[in-house]
């Protein structure tokens, strides 16, 4: 039985677009048993990503960073896809000798993109630097007063500097100003709350719409009347529902048809998504996170209670509300007449949908083990994550098109 998980963490460029995802391998065993060696862990990631799972299901059209051990780099297997989609990440604990340096030089000449993990700027004479395209520097190891000077000693015009473990907005802004090219860390998946900051007009309009959409007292007719008052919302909902990504068996021509065909709760979910997508200035990855969480919550919950899956979808979508608004979730929910079950799931992971949200969130973390769910084993949860990711990439393309 599968006892491991493969997740991912986004790596962003200077415009906060996703440059790549680092593939994350975690064992599902929490008993304290020794972890498997790096070769076996990386081999499992590769085997599953390239055969059983399919790379596109995990990272969409983006690149994938894969942690590599010495033995795997010395005897690299054939990849059944364009090698330009893969970044081979050289771990910091690898013993570096002349044969290894020659091997890395050969891989670079063959067209592989190579990243050096946990690089420290004091290692200016590192023997691999001439052959590396990406240097990953951990923020906690930086001496901020020396960074600019140290960068000049190692950086090349064809090299990208990646800041890893970015935790705060101040760190991100400093690194951006210093000229780092890529960024990775928990900062990008946390809400950035600014005390005293007010919601802007765009956010207020969206929050008001979300509040009305999710009012548990609203009737199907009231929901329809609300949506049809906004021609742009109607257009985007119908365009989205009729897109190839959703694979509807028939064309939906009106909001009334959508309610009859999909049901109120499911239409609420899609309308929530369209409304969230209207918030200005947000990284596209935020909507990927929302869609993955939404589909994971719905699919996990359906294994326990199929009648609750549409509500769980909404829980997943709204779980990024604090990311989008820059305000605490509890404050935002106070402004919305939302059901107590959804509120409890969002604030305290209460109920089946709340447990599903906890599980979905755990796949975004670089450390730790993904949270289990109900009676499902690791293989079932992993497959649900992959299905959710695949749907998210497809639907995101439809959402952002046109």
Buried (B, 14 or more C-beta within 10 A) or exposed (E): EBEBBBBBBBBBBEEBEBBBBBBBBBBBBEEEEEEBEBEEBBBBBBEBBBEBBBBBBBBBEBBBBBBBBBBBBEEBEEBEEEBEBBBBBBBEEBEEEEEBBEBBBEBBEEEBBBBBBBBBBEBEEBBBBEBBBBBBBBBEEBEEEEBEEBBEEBBEEEBBBBBBBBEBEEBBEBBBEBEBBBBBBBBBBEBBEEEEEEBBEEBEBBBEBBBBBBBEEBEBEEBBEBBEEBEEBBEBBBBBBBBEBBEBEEEBEEBBBBBEBBEBBBBBBBBBBBBBBBBEEBBBBBBBBBBBBBBBBBBBBBBBBEEBBBBBBBBBBBBBBBBBBBBBBEEBBEBBEBBEBBBBBBEEBBBBBBBBBBBBBBBBBBEEBBBBBBEBEBBBBBBBBBBBBBBBBBBBBBBEEE
